[in-house]
Amino acid sequence: MKTLKTIRKLTDGFLKKYELVYDADGQEVRWEMVSLNPLKTAADLASRLTAVEIIARFDDGDYLLCREFRFPVNDEVYEFPTGMIDGDESPETAAARELYEETGLRVIRVDRVLPPACYSVGVTDELIVPVFVTVAGDMRSCDTAYEQIRSYKMSPRDIRRLLATPGVKITETCLLVLAGAVTEQGEA
């Protein structure tokens, strides 16, 4: 049985780095992690909704994908739009706001909201809420010092080509959803 003994903050900032010290059946185990949230006790770990991931489709069934430069991989990555939940926002409100900020598109219908999911559990306690929506409007790019986002409307045929592209970088959720979508729809 593993029991959390202490949480020690190592660095502060947007991402806070912590050292967790566990008792693992009499052996002391140390684990480093990052969090967007202030952590003091075990109850603080994975206790706050952090962000939304927006799985967006158009009325014709095509998906919205973004290609964004991501600093930690020093490259562009295909992904669904994502963004932080601000203050007391609901996941649906955060999804609509972030979608518009990053792509110029508007949510016309929230189709499904899944329970919060743990992402990169070896590194962070981040909880992200997947929000499935139907969208409409005119797409635009988002270019700031921190975000360079290009949006694409992709059919199942486009998605199959993307998934077959050697060296393409794509987030895990995006890969799983899209691989399932093109498998369900068969060959186009």
Residue, then its C-alpha position, 0 to 999 in steps of 0.5 A: m500500500k502506498t501512503l502519501k506522506t508529504i507534498r513539497k513545492l519545488t518551484d512556483g509559476f504557471l506550472k508548479k513543480y512538486e515532490l511527493v513523498y510516499d511510504a510504499d510498504g516501508q520504503e520511501v518513494r519520491w516522485e516529481m510532478v507538475s500541477l497548475n493548482p496549489l497542492k498541500t494535501a492528498a485531497d488537493l491532487a486531481s481535485r480541480l477541473t483544469a481544462v476542456e478538450i473540444i471534439a468539434r464536428f460540423d453538421d456534415g460530420d467533418y471534424l475540426l482539427c487544429r495544428e498548433f506549435r507546441f513548445p515542449v515538442n518544438d513542432e506543430v501537433y494536430e489536436f482538438p482545440t483545448g483550453m483552460i477553464d477560467g474560475d467558476e466556468s462550466p466545461e460547456t462555457a469554457a469550451a464555447r469561449e475557447l473554441y471561438e478564441e482559437t478558431g473563430l467558430r461558434v458552438i451551435r450544440v453541445d452534444r455530450v460532455l464526458p467525465p473529467a479525464c486524467y492526462s499524462v498521469g505520470v507527470t501531472d494531476e491535470l483533469i480535462v473535460p472532453v466536450f463534444v460539440t457541433v460547430a458553425g461559422d468562419m474559421r480563422s487562425c490564432d497567432t500570439a506569442y504563445e499560440q500559433i493555431r491553424s484550423y482545418k475542416m477534415s473529412p474521414r478521407d482527409i483524416r485517413r490521409l493524415l493518420a497515414t502520414p509518416g512522422v505526423k505528430i498528433t495528441e493521444t485523444c485526437l488519434l483515438v477519436l479519429a482512428g475510431a471515427v474513420t474505422e466506423q465510417g469505413e473506406a471513403 
